[in-house]
Amino acid sequence: MSERAAPFYCPYCGDEDLRPGEQGHGAWECAACNRAFRLSFLGLLARTTPQEPPR
């Protein structure tokens, strides 16, 4: 699995007409609303265990 995940819809208008942006990795352009946006991975969240309610 070497391909990166692609967005299915624009986060601004919800349209599906997206194209990879010219700015580089993670950049996308929406033809419907004429906006550009970037996707990036921020990191992993720490797993937390459920705490017992106070008695």
PDB file with one MODEL, atoms N, CA, C and O in Angstrom:
MODEL        1
ATOM      1  N   MET A   1       0.839  -1.172   0.000  1.00  0.00           N
ATOM      2  CA  MET A   1       0.000   0.000   0.000  1.00  0.00           C
ATOM      3  C   MET A   1       0.886   1.238   0.000  1.00  0.00           C
ATOM      4  O   MET A   1       1.254   1.731   1.066  1.00  0.00           O
ATOM      5  N   SER A   2       1.228   1.741  -1.163  1.00  0.00           N
ATOM      6  CA  SER A   2       2.150   2.858  -1.245  1.00  0.00           C
ATOM      7  C   SER A   2       1.462   4.187  -1.563  1.00  0.00           C
ATOM      8  O   SER A   2       2.082   5.241  -1.425  1.00  0.00           O
ATOM      9  N   GLU A   3       0.196   4.159  -1.984  1.00  0.00           N
ATOM     10  CA  GLU A   3      -0.486   5.397  -2.318  1.00  0.00           C
ATOM     11  C   GLU A   3      -1.031   6.069  -1.063  1.00  0.00           C
ATOM     12  O   GLU A   3      -1.443   5.405  -0.112  1.00  0.00           O
ATOM     13  N   ARG A   4      -1.025   7.389  -1.082  1.00  0.00           N
ATOM     14  CA  ARG A   4      -1.582   8.169   0.025  1.00  0.00           C
ATOM     15  C   ARG A   4      -3.095   8.264  -0.123  1.00  0.00           C
ATOM     16  O   ARG A   4      -3.627   8.158  -1.228  1.00  0.00           O
ATOM     17  N   ALA A   5      -3.771   8.459   0.975  1.00  0.00           N
ATOM     18  CA  ALA A   5      -5.219   8.623   0.942  1.00  0.00           C
ATOM     19  C   ALA A   5      -5.576   9.972   0.332  1.00  0.00           C
ATOM     20  O   ALA A   5      -4.891  10.969   0.560  1.00  0.00           O
ATOM     21  N   ALA A   6      -6.631   9.993  -0.429  1.00  0.00           N
ATOM     22  CA  ALA A   6      -7.097  11.224  -1.064  1.00  0.00           C
ATOM     23  C   ALA A   6      -8.432  11.624  -0.441  1.00  0.00           C
ATOM     24  O   ALA A   6      -9.218  10.758  -0.057  1.00  0.00           O
ATOM     25  N   PRO A   7      -8.694  12.925  -0.338  1.00  0.00           N
ATOM     26  CA  PRO A   7      -9.989  13.352   0.196  1.00  0.00           C
ATOM     27  C   PRO A   7     -11.101  13.024  -0.800  1.00  0.00           C
ATOM     28  O   PRO A   7     -10.884  13.046  -2.011  1.00  0.00           O
ATOM     29  N   PHE A   8     -12.276  12.723  -0.287  1.00  0.00           N
ATOM     30  CA  PHE A   8     -13.408  12.395  -1.142  1.00  0.00           C
ATOM     31  C   PHE A   8     -14.245  13.620  -1.477  1.00  0.00           C
ATOM     32  O   PHE A   8     -14.964  13.628  -2.477  1.00  0.00           O
ATOM     33  N   TYR A   9     -14.157  14.660  -0.644  1.00  0.00           N
ATOM     34  CA  TYR A   9     -14.949  15.866  -0.889  1.00  0.00           C
ATOM     35  C   TYR A   9     -14.233  17.083  -0.307  1.00  0.00           C
ATOM     36  O   TYR A   9     -13.372  16.956   0.563  1.00  0.00           O
ATOM     37  N   CYS A  10     -14.600  18.249  -0.797  1.00  0.00           N
ATOM     38  CA  CYS A  10     -14.018  19.507  -0.341  1.00  0.00           C
ATOM     39  C   CYS A  10     -14.514  19.822   1.072  1.00  0.00           C
ATOM     40  O   CYS A  10     -15.717  19.743   1.321  1.00  0.00           O
ATOM     41  N   PRO A  11     -13.620  20.178   2.006  1.00  0.00           N
ATOM     42  CA  PRO A  11     -14.064  20.490   3.367  1.00  0.00           C
ATOM     43  C   PRO A  11     -14.829  21.814   3.462  1.00  0.00           C
ATOM     44  O   PRO A  11     -15.431  22.099   4.496  1.00  0.00           O
ATOM     45  N   TYR A  12     -14.814  22.617   2.411  1.00  0.00           N
ATOM     46  CA  TYR A  12     -15.493  23.914   2.431  1.00  0.00           C
ATOM     47  C   TYR A  12     -16.881  23.867   1.804  1.00  0.00           C
ATOM     48  O   TYR A  12     -17.839  24.383   2.380  1.00  0.00           O
ATOM     49  N   CYS A  13     -16.997  23.247   0.618  1.00  0.00           N
ATOM     50  CA  CYS A  13     -18.285  23.249  -0.060  1.00  0.00           C
ATOM     51  C   CYS A  13     -18.909  21.858  -0.196  1.00  0.00           C
ATOM     52  O   CYS A  13     -20.092  21.743  -0.515  1.00  0.00           O
ATOM     53  N   GLY A  14     -18.125  20.803   0.042  1.00  0.00           N
ATOM     54  CA  GLY A  14     -18.642  19.443  -0.036  1.00  0.00           C
ATOM     55  C   GLY A  14     -18.636  18.833  -1.425  1.00  0.00           C
ATOM     56  O   GLY A  14     -19.045  17.683  -1.585  1.00  0.00           O
ATOM     57  N   ASP A  15     -18.187  19.563  -2.434  1.00  0.00           N
ATOM     58  CA  ASP A  15     -18.153  19.043  -3.791  1.00  0.00           C
ATOM     59  C   ASP A  15     -17.058  17.991  -3.933  1.00  0.00           C
ATOM     60  O   ASP A  15     -16.115  17.961  -3.142  1.00  0.00           O
ATOM     61  N   GLU A  16     -17.182  17.137  -4.930  1.00  0.00           N
ATOM     62  CA  GLU A  16     -16.236  16.042  -5.131  1.00  0.00           C
ATOM     63  C   GLU A  16     -15.266  16.285  -6.285  1.00  0.00           C
ATOM     64  O   GLU A  16     -14.478  15.396  -6.608  1.00  0.00           O
ATOM     65  N   ASP A  17     -15.297  17.448  -6.910  1.00  0.00           N
ATOM     66  CA  ASP A  17     -14.424  17.760  -8.047  1.00  0.00           C
ATOM     67  C   ASP A  17     -13.081  18.289  -7.542  1.00  0.00           C
ATOM     68  O   ASP A  17     -12.819  19.490  -7.609  1.00  0.00           O
ATOM     69  N   LEU A  18     -12.236  17.394  -7.038  1.00  0.00           N
ATOM     70  CA  LEU A  18     -10.945  17.762  -6.462  1.00  0.00           C
ATOM     71  C   LEU A  18      -9.811  17.307  -7.370  1.00  0.00           C
ATOM     72  O   LEU A  18      -9.898  16.287  -8.053  1.00  0.00           O
ATOM     73  N   ARG A  19      -8.749  18.100  -7.354  1.00  0.00           N
ATOM     74  CA  ARG A  19      -7.539  17.768  -8.121  1.00  0.00           C
ATOM     75  C   ARG A  19      -6.332  18.040  -7.250  1.00  0.00           C
ATOM     76  O   ARG A  19      -6.362  18.947  -6.419  1.00  0.00           O
ATOM     77  N   PRO A  20      -5.262  17.263  -7.427  1.00  0.00           N
ATOM     78  CA  PRO A  20      -4.032  17.544  -6.664  1.00  0.00           C
ATOM     79  C   PRO A  20      -3.528  18.957  -6.978  1.00  0.00           C
ATOM     80  O   PRO A  20      -3.534  19.384  -8.133  1.00  0.00           O
ATOM     81  N   GLY A  21      -3.097  19.666  -5.952  1.00  0.00           N
ATOM     82  CA  GLY A  21      -2.614  21.028  -6.133  1.00  0.00           C
ATOM     83  C   GLY A  21      -1.177  21.076  -6.611  1.00  0.00           C
ATOM     84  O   GLY A  21      -0.436  20.099  -6.497  1.00  0.00           O
ATOM     85  N   GLU A  22      -0.798  22.208  -7.142  1.00  0.00           N
ATOM     86  CA  GLU A  22       0.562  22.401  -7.655  1.00  0.00           C
ATOM     87  C   GLU A  22       1.556  22.716  -6.544  1.00  0.00           C
ATOM     88  O   GLU A  22       2.762  22.697  -6.791  1.00  0.00           O
ATOM     89  N   GLN A  23       1.094  23.003  -5.333  1.00  0.00           N
ATOM     90  CA  GLN A  23       1.969  23.391  -4.235  1.00  0.00           C
ATOM     91  C   GLN A  23       2.769  22.230  -3.671  1.00  0.00           C
ATOM     92  O   GLN A  23       3.697  22.446  -2.892  1.00  0.00           O
ATOM     93  N   GLY A  24       2.437  21.024  -4.041  1.00  0.00           N
ATOM     94  CA  GLY A  24       3.206  19.886  -3.555  1.00  0.00           C
ATOM     95  C   GLY A  24       2.366  18.891  -2.787  1.00  0.00           C
ATOM     96  O   GLY A  24       1.141  18.856  -2.905  1.00  0.00           O
ATOM     97  N   HIS A  25       3.051  18.083  -1.998  1.00  0.00           N
ATOM     98  CA  HIS A  25       2.427  16.969  -1.285  1.00  0.00           C
ATOM     99  C   HIS A  25       1.319  17.436  -0.343  1.00  0.00           C
ATOM    100  O   HIS A  25       1.525  18.345   0.461  1.00  0.00           O
ATOM    101  N   GLY A  26       0.159  16.818  -0.445  1.00  0.00           N
ATOM    102  CA  GLY A  26      -0.945  17.101   0.451  1.00  0.00           C
ATOM    103  C   GLY A  26      -1.813  18.272   0.047  1.00  0.00           C
ATOM    104  O   GLY A  26      -2.794  18.562   0.731  1.00  0.00           O
ATOM    105  N   ALA A  27      -1.489  18.962  -1.047  1.00  0.00           N
ATOM    106  CA  ALA A  27      -2.276  20.116  -1.483  1.00  0.00           C
ATOM    107  C   ALA A  27      -3.350  19.667  -2.476  1.00  0.00           C
ATOM    108  O   ALA A  27      -3.088  18.857  -3.365  1.00  0.00           O
ATOM    109  N   TRP A  28      -4.542  20.194  -2.312  1.00  0.00           N
ATOM    110  CA  TRP A  28      -5.670  19.867  -3.182  1.00  0.00           C
ATOM    111  C   TRP A  28      -6.379  21.132  -3.598  1.00  0.00           C
ATOM    112  O   TRP A  28      -6.364  22.127  -2.873  1.00  0.00           O
ATOM    113  N   GLU A  29      -7.004  21.099  -4.768  1.00  0.00           N
ATOM    114  CA  GLU A  29      -7.769  22.235  -5.287  1.00  0.00           C
ATOM    115  C   GLU A  29      -9.179  21.778  -5.604  1.00  0.00           C
ATOM    116  O   GLU A  29      -9.379  20.700  -6.164  1.00  0.00           O
ATOM    117  N   CYS A  30     -10.164  22.606  -5.244  1.00  0.00           N
ATOM    118  CA  CYS A  30     -11.567  22.315  -5.524  1.00  0.00           C
ATOM    119  C   CYS A  30     -11.999  23.190  -6.697  1.00  0.00           C
ATOM    120  O   CYS A  30     -11.900  24.415  -6.634  1.00  0.00           O
ATOM    121  N   ALA A  31     -12.475  22.558  -7.764  1.00  0.00           N
ATOM    122  CA  ALA A  31     -12.915  23.302  -8.942  1.00  0.00           C
ATOM    123  C   ALA A  31     -14.265  23.984  -8.704  1.00  0.00           C
ATOM    124  O   ALA A  31     -14.573  24.975  -9.367  1.00  0.00           O
ATOM    125  N   ALA A  32     -15.067  23.479  -7.781  1.00  0.00           N
ATOM    126  CA  ALA A  32     -16.398  24.039  -7.551  1.00  0.00           C
ATOM    127  C   ALA A  32     -16.349  25.376  -6.818  1.00  0.00           C
ATOM    128  O   ALA A  32     -17.020  26.326  -7.222  1.00  0.00           O
ATOM    129  N   CYS A  33     -15.563  25.461  -5.745  1.00  0.00           N
ATOM    130  CA  CYS A  33     -15.521  26.706  -4.960  1.00  0.00           C
ATOM    131  C   CYS A  33     -14.215  27.477  -5.153  1.00  0.00           C
ATOM    132  O   CYS A  33     -14.024  28.537  -4.557  1.00  0.00           O
ATOM    133  N   ASN A  34     -13.318  26.944  -5.987  1.00  0.00           N
ATOM    134  CA  ASN A  34     -12.058  27.610  -6.326  1.00  0.00           C
ATOM    135  C   ASN A  34     -11.181  27.852  -5.102  1.00  0.00           C
ATOM    136  O   ASN A  34     -10.526  28.888  -4.995  1.00  0.00           O
ATOM    137  N   ARG A  35     -11.173  26.891  -4.181  1.00  0.00           N
ATOM    138  CA  ARG A  35     -10.329  26.988  -2.992  1.00  0.00           C
ATOM    139  C   ARG A  35      -9.243  25.925  -3.043  1.00  0.00           C
ATOM    140  O   ARG A  35      -9.402  24.874  -3.662  1.00  0.00           O
ATOM    141  N   ALA A  36      -8.149  26.223  -2.383  1.00  0.00           N
ATOM    142  CA  ALA A  36      -7.062  25.262  -2.247  1.00  0.00           C
ATOM    143  C   ALA A  36      -6.894  24.963  -0.765  1.00  0.00           C
ATOM    144  O   ALA A  36      -7.053  25.845   0.078  1.00  0.00           O
ATOM    145  N   PHE A  37      -6.573  23.720  -0.457  1.00  0.00           N
ATOM    146  CA  PHE A  37      -6.360  23.331   0.943  1.00  0.00           C
ATOM    147  C   PHE A  37      -5.289  22.276   0.996  1.00  0.00           C
ATOM    148  O   PHE A  37      -4.951  21.672  -0.022  1.00  0.00           O
ATOM    149  N   ARG A  38      -4.748  22.049   2.182  1.00  0.00           N
ATOM    150  CA  ARG A  38      -3.668  21.085   2.376  1.00  0.00           C
ATOM    151  C   ARG A  38      -4.069  20.096   3.459  1.00  0.00           C
ATOM    152  O   ARG A  38      -4.639  20.473   4.483  1.00  0.00           O
ATOM    153  N   LEU A  39      -3.765  18.829   3.221  1.00  0.00           N
ATOM    154  CA  LEU A  39      -3.972  17.779   4.213  1.00  0.00           C
ATOM    155  C   LEU A  39      -2.622  17.421   4.812  1.00  0.00           C
ATOM    156  O   LEU A  39      -1.618  17.335   4.104  1.00  0.00           O
ATOM    157  N   SER A  40      -2.607  17.216   6.114  1.00  0.00           N
ATOM    158  CA  SER A  40      -1.354  16.815   6.753  1.00  0.00           C
ATOM    159  C   SER A  40      -1.656  15.909   7.945  1.00  0.00           C
ATOM    160  O   SER A  40      -2.718  15.996   8.561  1.00  0.00           O
ATOM    161  N   PHE A  41      -0.712  15.056   8.245  1.00  0.00           N
ATOM    162  CA  PHE A  41      -0.810  14.149   9.374  1.00  0.00           C
ATOM    163  C   PHE A  41      -0.189  14.839  10.585  1.00  0.00           C
ATOM    164  O   PHE A  41       0.972  15.247  10.535  1.00  0.00           O
ATOM    165  N   LEU A  42      -0.935  14.971  11.656  1.00  0.00           N
ATOM    166  CA  LEU A  42      -0.445  15.669  12.842  1.00  0.00           C
ATOM    167  C   LEU A  42       0.238  14.743  13.834  1.00  0.00           C
ATOM    168  O   LEU A  42       1.137  15.181  14.552  1.00  0.00           O
ATOM    169  N   GLY A  43      -0.150  13.500  13.898  1.00  0.00           N
ATOM    170  CA  GLY A  43       0.463  12.558  14.836  1.00  0.00           C
ATOM    171  C   GLY A  43      -0.570  11.612  15.402  1.00  0.00           C
ATOM    172  O   GLY A  43      -1.754  11.694  15.075  1.00  0.00           O
ATOM    173  N   LEU A  44      -0.117  10.722  16.246  1.00  0.00           N
ATOM    174  CA  LEU A  44      -0.992   9.750  16.888  1.00  0.00           C
ATOM    175  C   LEU A  44      -1.475  10.276  18.227  1.00  0.00           C
ATOM    176  O   LEU A  44      -0.742  10.965  18.936  1.00  0.00           O
ATOM    177  N   LEU A  45      -2.691   9.954  18.562  1.00  0.00           N
ATOM    178  CA  LEU A  45      -3.250  10.333  19.853  1.00  0.00           C
ATOM    179  C   LEU A  45      -2.893   9.285  20.894  1.00  0.00           C
ATOM    180  O   LEU A  45      -2.811   8.096  20.587  1.00  0.00           O
ATOM    181  N   ALA A  46      -2.686   9.721  22.099  1.00  0.00           N
ATOM    182  CA  ALA A  46      -2.394   8.789  23.186  1.00  0.00           C
ATOM    183  C   ALA A  46      -3.685   8.072  23.573  1.00  0.00           C
ATOM    184  O   ALA A  46      -4.738   8.692  23.718  1.00  0.00           O
ATOM    185  N   ARG A  47      -3.584   6.791  23.731  1.00  0.00           N
ATOM    186  CA  ARG A  47      -4.748   6.032  24.175  1.00  0.00           C
ATOM    187  C   ARG A  47      -4.974   6.268  25.644  1.00  0.00           C
ATOM    188  O   ARG A  47      -4.036   6.227  26.440  1.00  0.00           O
ATOM    189  N   THR A  48      -6.197   6.511  26.001  1.00  0.00           N
ATOM    190  CA  THR A  48      -6.524   6.696  27.411  1.00  0.00           C
ATOM    191  C   THR A  48      -7.438   5.569  27.851  1.00  0.00           C
ATOM    192  O   THR A  48      -8.249   5.074  27.068  1.00  0.00           O
ATOM    193  N   THR A  49      -7.308   5.171  29.086  1.00  0.00           N
ATOM    194  CA  THR A  49      -8.186   4.142  29.629  1.00  0.00           C
ATOM    195  C   THR A  49      -9.325   4.829  30.363  1.00  0.00           C
ATOM    196  O   THR A  49      -9.122   5.862  31.001  1.00  0.00           O
ATOM    197  N   PRO A  50     -10.500   4.273  30.276  1.00  0.00           N
ATOM    198  CA  PRO A  50     -11.657   4.894  30.975  1.00  0.00           C
ATOM    199  C   PRO A  50     -11.396   4.933  32.479  1.00  0.00           C
ATOM    200  O   PRO A  50     -10.950   3.952  33.074  1.00  0.00           O
ATOM    201  N   GLN A  51     -11.679   6.067  33.070  1.00  0.00           N
ATOM    202  CA  GLN A  51     -11.480   6.218  34.508  1.00  0.00           C
ATOM    203  C   GLN A  51     -12.756   5.865  35.249  1.00  0.00           C
ATOM    204  O   GLN A  51     -13.861   6.048  34.737  1.00  0.00           O
ATOM    205  N   GLU A  52     -12.590   5.359  36.454  1.00  0.00           N
ATOM    206  CA  GLU A  52     -13.769   5.028  37.269  1.00  0.00           C
ATOM    207  C   GLU A  52     -14.399   6.316  37.772  1.00  0.00           C
ATOM    208  O   GLU A  52     -13.695   7.263  38.124  1.00  0.00           O
ATOM    209  N   PRO A  53     -15.728   6.350  37.806  1.00  0.00           N
ATOM    210  CA  PRO A  53     -16.401   7.545  38.322  1.00  0.00           C
ATOM    211  C   PRO A  53     -16.103   7.697  39.833  1.00  0.00           C
ATOM    212  O   PRO A  53     -15.910   6.699  40.528  1.00  0.00           O
ATOM    213  N   PRO A  54     -16.067   8.931  40.328  1.00  0.00           N
ATOM    214  CA  PRO A  54     -15.811   9.129  41.761  1.00  0.00           C
ATOM    215  C   PRO A  54     -16.942   8.531  42.595  1.00  0.00           C
ATOM    216  O   PRO A  54     -18.103   8.540  42.184  1.00  0.00           O
ATOM    217  N   ARG A  55     -16.582   8.007  43.784  1.00  0.00           N
ATOM    218  CA  ARG A  55     -17.581   7.376  44.665  1.00  0.00           C
ATOM    219  C   ARG A  55     -18.099   8.327  45.696  1.00  0.00           C
ATOM    220  O   ARG A  55     -18.942   7.953  46.512  1.00  0.00           O
TER     221      ARG A  55
ENDMDL
END
